[in-house]
Amino acid sequence: MNARQRAFGRWLVTLAVLALVLWRVDLQEVQGQLRSVALPWLLLALLVTPLQVVISAWRWRYTVARLGGHLPLVHAIGEYYLATMVNQLVPGGVVGDAGRALRHSRHTNETALAIHGVMIERFSGQLVLLLLALPLFVIGLSVQWPPMPGLFLIPGLLVAGLLIWSLLQAPPVQQWWRRFRKDLNHALLNRTALPVQLISSLLVIGSYLLVFWCLAMGLELDIARRDPWLLLALCTVLLMAMVIPLTIAGWGVREGVAALIWPLAGLEAGQGVALSVSYGLLVLVSSLPGALFLFNARKNPD
């Protein structure tokens, strides 16, 4: 299967999953929620999105600097906008990030530094998301989960662990791992870098959750006023679901997870799906400025 066929397959999976979710919920309720969104809250949510890009770009610049590289902030912001737009339109969810790593490597002639800079910067955000999800669940999510939740995942995790361990035994992979581990310690796990990475990533994820809350207010969801901590706990799950590289920009998977977890919290599934759809549309619109940087991507940042 070539790249075009894989891309076409991702689009089919995205549309199929999204159609299945919309078929399983009250579509009229979702449409009614989306039509009634309050414009001021929608605009406020849209105004938050540039902050996400600027902080994320600064985090990338800081990571590169810790690795001994150079990346001007203005150039980093443009590249981040472009990568975000590509990730919204191209299957895989990481093509845009791979592109900015590739272009940075051409400017610096340091392929490992460019790739590791992007990998560590993204890992910083995912790490903080996981660390933030637990306290939000403890504070806000009073759901009666089944006994031993996630028990069915243990065999898969063991297989994945064995696969990763076996791959690390190969000499080329070991050589790469030693270099990456050194860079990871220097740019993220170092006692000087770790607080900076955690705070910047916390600000980025906080802005994501703020966008969700603004949209929930715009959709007039009662949970946004009555129990915002519960709303944020649920939205962290949606953010983690978007990481799954099954569909385009998390479409379908995000809505499917919303349809599953909203009833577990005693809420209507249609409201969760409406919030998820509005978030996906807003992120797509907010990424469009990336097109402005499309023709400047090849220019030397210096």
C-alpha positions as CSV (number, residue, x, y, z in Angstrom):
1,M,0.0,0.0,0.0
2,N,1.5,3.3,-1.1
3,A,1.3,6.7,0.7
4,R,-1.7,7.9,-1.3
5,Q,-3.7,4.7,-0.6
6,R,-2.9,5.0,3.1
7,A,-4.0,8.7,3.2
8,F,-7.2,7.8,1.4
9,G,-7.7,5.0,3.9
10,R,-7.3,7.4,6.8
11,W,-9.9,9.7,5.3
12,L,-12.3,6.8,4.9
13,V,-11.7,5.7,8.5
14,T,-12.2,9.3,9.7
15,L,-15.5,9.7,7.9
16,A,-16.7,6.2,8.9
17,V,-16.0,6.7,12.6
18,L,-17.5,10.2,12.6
19,A,-20.6,8.9,10.8
20,L,-21.0,6.0,13.3
21,V,-20.7,8.4,16.3
22,L,-23.3,10.8,14.8
23,W,-25.6,7.9,14.0
24,R,-25.4,6.7,17.6
25,V,-26.3,10.0,19.2
26,D,-29.2,12.4,18.8
27,L,-28.1,14.2,15.7
28,Q,-30.8,16.8,16.0
29,E,-29.6,17.6,19.5
30,V,-26.0,18.0,18.3
31,Q,-27.1,20.3,15.4
32,G,-29.3,22.4,17.7
33,Q,-26.3,22.8,20.1
34,L,-24.0,23.9,17.3
35,R,-26.5,26.3,15.8
36,S,-27.1,28.0,19.2
37,V,-23.4,28.7,20.0
38,A,-23.0,32.2,21.4
39,L,-20.7,34.3,19.1
40,P,-18.9,36.2,21.9
41,W,-17.8,33.0,23.6
42,L,-16.8,31.6,20.2
43,L,-14.6,34.6,19.4
44,L,-13.1,34.5,22.9
45,A,-12.1,30.9,22.3
46,L,-10.6,31.8,18.9
47,L,-8.6,34.6,20.5
48,V,-7.0,32.1,22.9
49,T,-5.6,30.0,20.1
50,P,-2.7,32.3,19.1
51,L,-1.5,32.1,22.7
52,Q,-1.2,28.4,22.3
53,V,1.0,28.7,19.2
54,V,3.3,31.4,20.6
55,I,3.9,29.5,23.9
56,S,4.4,26.2,22.0
57,A,6.8,27.8,19.6
58,W,8.7,29.4,22.5
59,R,8.9,25.9,24.1
60,W,10.3,24.5,20.9
61,R,12.9,27.4,20.7
62,Y,13.9,26.8,24.3
63,T,14.3,23.0,23.7
64,V,16.5,23.6,20.6
65,A,18.6,26.1,22.6
66,R,19.1,23.6,25.4
67,L,20.4,21.2,22.7
68,G,22.9,23.8,21.5
69,G,20.9,25.0,18.4
70,H,19.5,28.3,17.3
71,L,15.9,29.1,16.4
72,P,14.5,32.6,16.2
73,L,11.1,33.0,17.9
74,V,9.3,34.6,15.0
75,H,10.5,31.8,12.7
76,A,9.4,29.2,15.2
77,I,5.9,30.8,15.5
78,G,5.5,30.7,11.7
79,E,6.7,27.1,11.5
80,Y,4.4,26.0,14.4
81,Y,1.4,27.6,12.7
82,L,2.3,25.8,9.4
83,A,2.8,22.5,11.2
84,T,-0.5,22.9,13.1
85,M,-2.4,23.5,9.8
86,V,-0.7,20.5,8.1
87,N,-1.6,18.2,11.1
88,Q,-5.2,19.3,10.7
89,L,-5.4,18.4,7.0
90,V,-3.0,15.4,6.5
91,P,-3.4,11.9,7.9
92,G,-1.1,10.8,10.7
93,G,-1.2,13.8,13.1
94,V,2.6,14.2,13.0
95,V,3.3,15.2,9.4
96,G,3.4,18.9,10.2
97,D,5.8,18.3,13.1
98,A,8.0,16.1,10.9
99,G,8.0,18.9,8.3
100,R,9.2,21.5,10.8
101,A,11.9,19.2,12.0
102,L,13.1,18.5,8.4
103,R,13.2,22.2,7.5
104,H,15.0,23.1,10.7
105,S,17.6,20.4,9.9
106,R,18.2,21.9,6.5
107,H,18.9,25.3,8.1
108,T,21.2,23.9,10.8
109,N,22.7,20.9,9.1
110,E,22.1,19.1,12.4
111,T,19.5,16.4,11.6
112,A,19.6,14.7,15.1
113,L,19.3,18.1,16.9
114,A,16.3,19.2,14.7
115,I,14.5,15.9,15.1
116,H,15.2,15.5,18.8
117,G,14.1,19.2,19.4
118,V,10.7,18.5,18.0
119,M,10.3,15.1,19.7
120,I,11.3,16.4,23.1
121,E,9.1,19.5,22.7
122,R,6.1,17.4,21.9
123,F,6.9,14.9,24.6
124,S,7.0,17.7,27.2
125,G,3.4,18.5,26.3
126,Q,2.1,14.9,26.5
127,L,3.9,14.4,29.8
128,V,2.2,17.4,31.4
129,L,-1.2,16.3,29.9
130,L,-0.9,13.0,31.7
131,L,0.3,14.5,34.9
132,L,-2.6,17.0,34.8
133,A,-5.3,14.4,34.0
134,L,-4.9,12.6,37.3
135,P,-5.6,15.5,39.7
136,L,-8.4,16.7,37.5
137,F,-10.0,13.3,37.6
138,V,-9.6,13.1,41.4
139,I,-11.1,16.6,41.9
140,G,-13.8,16.6,39.3
141,L,-14.7,13.1,38.0
142,S,-17.0,11.3,40.5
143,V,-17.8,8.4,38.1
144,Q,-18.4,4.9,39.2
145,W,-15.9,3.1,37.0
146,P,-16.0,-0.7,36.6
147,P,-13.6,-2.7,38.8
148,M,-10.0,-2.7,37.7
149,P,-10.4,-0.2,34.8
150,G,-8.1,-0.8,31.9
151,L,-7.3,-4.4,32.9
152,F,-7.9,-5.5,29.3
153,L,-5.0,-3.2,28.2
154,I,-2.4,-5.1,30.2
155,P,-1.6,-7.8,27.6
156,G,-1.3,-5.1,24.9
157,L,1.0,-3.1,27.1
158,L,3.2,-6.1,27.8
159,V,3.5,-6.9,24.1
160,A,4.3,-3.3,23.3
161,G,6.9,-3.2,26.0
162,L,8.6,-6.4,24.7
163,L,8.6,-5.0,21.2
164,I,10.2,-1.7,22.3
165,W,12.7,-3.6,24.4
166,S,13.7,-5.8,21.4
167,L,14.0,-2.9,19.1
168,L,16.4,-1.2,21.6
169,Q,18.7,-4.2,21.4
170,A,19.6,-3.4,17.8
171,P,23.0,-1.6,17.6
172,P,21.8,1.3,15.4
173,V,18.8,1.8,17.7
174,Q,21.0,1.6,20.8
175,Q,23.3,4.3,19.3
176,W,20.3,6.5,18.5
177,W,18.8,5.9,22.0
178,R,22.0,6.9,23.7
179,R,22.1,10.2,21.8
180,F,18.4,10.8,22.4
181,R,18.5,10.0,26.1
182,K,21.4,12.4,26.5
183,D,19.4,15.1,24.7
184,L,16.3,14.3,26.7
185,N,18.1,14.7,30.0
186,H,19.7,17.9,28.9
187,A,16.6,19.6,27.4
188,L,13.8,18.2,29.6
189,L,14.7,16.1,32.6
190,N,17.6,18.4,33.7
191,R,16.7,20.2,37.0
192,T,17.2,23.5,35.3
193,A,15.1,22.7,32.2
194,L,12.4,20.6,33.8
195,P,10.6,23.5,35.6
196,V,10.6,25.6,32.4
197,Q,9.3,22.8,30.3
198,L,6.6,21.9,32.8
199,I,5.4,25.5,33.2
200,S,5.3,26.2,29.5
201,S,3.5,23.0,28.7
202,L,1.1,23.6,31.6
203,L,0.3,27.0,30.0
204,V,-0.3,25.4,26.6
205,I,-2.6,22.7,28.0
206,G,-4.3,25.2,30.2
207,S,-5.1,27.2,27.1
208,Y,-6.5,24.1,25.4
209,L,-8.8,23.6,28.4
210,L,-9.8,27.3,28.4
211,V,-10.9,26.9,24.8
212,F,-13.0,23.9,25.7
213,W,-14.6,25.9,28.6
214,C,-15.3,28.9,26.4
215,L,-17.0,26.7,23.8
216,A,-19.0,25.0,26.5
217,M,-20.2,28.4,27.8
218,G,-21.0,29.3,24.2
219,L,-23.0,26.1,23.8
220,E,-24.8,26.9,27.1
221,L,-23.8,23.6,28.6
222,D,-24.9,23.6,32.3
223,I,-21.7,21.7,33.3
224,A,-19.5,24.7,32.4
225,R,-21.1,26.7,35.2
226,R,-22.2,24.0,37.6
227,D,-19.1,21.8,37.7
228,P,-16.2,23.2,35.6
229,W,-13.7,20.8,37.2
230,L,-15.7,17.9,35.9
231,L,-15.8,19.5,32.4
232,L,-12.0,20.0,32.4
233,A,-11.5,16.4,33.6
234,L,-13.6,15.1,30.7
235,C,-11.8,17.4,28.2
236,T,-8.4,16.1,29.2
237,V,-9.6,12.7,28.0
238,L,-10.6,14.2,24.7
239,L,-7.2,15.8,24.4
240,M,-5.5,12.4,25.0
241,A,-7.9,10.8,22.5
242,M,-6.7,13.2,19.8
243,V,-3.2,11.8,20.1
244,I,-4.3,8.4,18.7
245,P,-3.1,8.4,15.1
246,L,-6.1,6.6,13.7
247,T,-8.0,9.4,11.9
248,I,-7.4,12.9,10.6
249,A,-6.7,15.4,13.4
250,G,-8.5,13.2,15.9
251,W,-11.9,13.5,14.1
252,G,-14.2,10.7,15.0
253,V,-12.0,9.3,17.8
254,R,-12.5,12.5,19.8
255,E,-16.3,12.5,19.2
256,G,-16.5,8.8,19.9
257,V,-14.7,9.2,23.3
258,A,-17.0,12.1,24.1
259,A,-20.1,10.0,23.3
260,L,-18.8,7.3,25.7
261,I,-17.6,9.3,28.7
262,W,-20.3,12.0,28.9
263,P,-23.0,9.5,29.9
264,L,-20.6,7.9,32.4
265,A,-20.5,11.3,34.1
266,G,-24.3,11.5,34.1
267,L,-24.4,13.9,31.1
268,E,-26.0,13.7,27.7
269,A,-23.8,12.2,25.0
270,G,-25.0,14.7,22.4
271,Q,-23.7,17.6,24.4
272,G,-20.2,16.0,24.6
273,V,-20.2,15.3,20.8
274,A,-21.4,18.9,20.1
275,L,-18.5,20.3,22.2
276,S,-16.0,18.0,20.5
277,V,-17.2,18.9,17.0
278,S,-17.1,22.6,17.8
279,Y,-13.6,22.2,19.2
280,G,-12.4,20.4,16.1
281,L,-13.9,23.1,13.8
282,L,-12.4,25.9,15.9
283,V,-8.9,24.3,15.9
284,L,-9.1,23.9,12.1
285,V,-10.1,27.5,11.6
286,S,-7.4,28.8,14.0
287,S,-4.7,26.8,12.1
288,L,-5.5,28.5,8.8
289,P,-2.9,31.3,9.3
290,G,-0.4,28.6,8.7
291,A,-1.0,29.1,5.0
292,L,0.6,32.5,5.3
293,F,3.9,30.9,6.2
294,L,3.7,28.1,3.6
295,F,5.9,30.0,1.0
296,N,8.3,31.3,3.6
297,A,9.1,27.8,5.1
298,R,12.2,27.4,2.9
299,K,13.8,30.7,3.8
300,N,16.7,30.7,6.1
301,P,15.6,31.8,9.6
302,D,18.7,33.8,10.1
